[in-house]
Structure formats: C-alpha cells, structure tokens
Amino acid sequence: MRAIFVQIKCEMGTAYRVAERAADEIAELSELYSTSGQYDLLGKFYLGVDADIGRFVTERVQSLPGVRDTYTLITFNAFGGGRTG
C-alpha cells in the first residue's frame, strides 16, 4: 500500500457535504481534514502499489458532487516519530 494526499477545493458551502460523502463512499480514505487556505479539505488515501492514481483521483474523488478542483501529492517514504536524543 502507498499513501497519497489529495487537497480538495469545494464549491462554496459544500465542504462538509463533500467530506461526509467521501467518508461514506471511498474505502481507500484513511483520514480527511478540513483546512484553511486555498483548498477546503485534505484527504489521505491508501492505494495498492499497482493502482492507477490518476484514474482513482479523477473517478473517485473529483467525481464527488461539490468538488471543484484537486491537487494530488504522491508520497515516497513515511518516517515515524518518537525518536530520542
């Protein structure tokens, strides 16, 4: 599995509806945060290593009613916290 992050810009007044629908309909969604700034939501999704990221974003995320724009970040490595000294 690999993580991708998708910033989601919503139509005015739809961010909470988009978030609820994404949580209900997208099994690959791990976490979804409301944010300030240029984008309204930040989603963390886990996809299989052979998954087509572009197809996933366009067909599963961008197709949600109320989504106006997305910006996708592809990750390479995850680093854990908890290091001492």
Buried (B, 14 or more C-beta within 10 A) or exposed (E): EBBBBBBBBBBEEBBEBBBEBBEEEBEBBEEBEEEEEEBBBBBBBEBEEEBEBEEBBEEBBBEBEBBBEBEBEEEEEEEEEEEEE
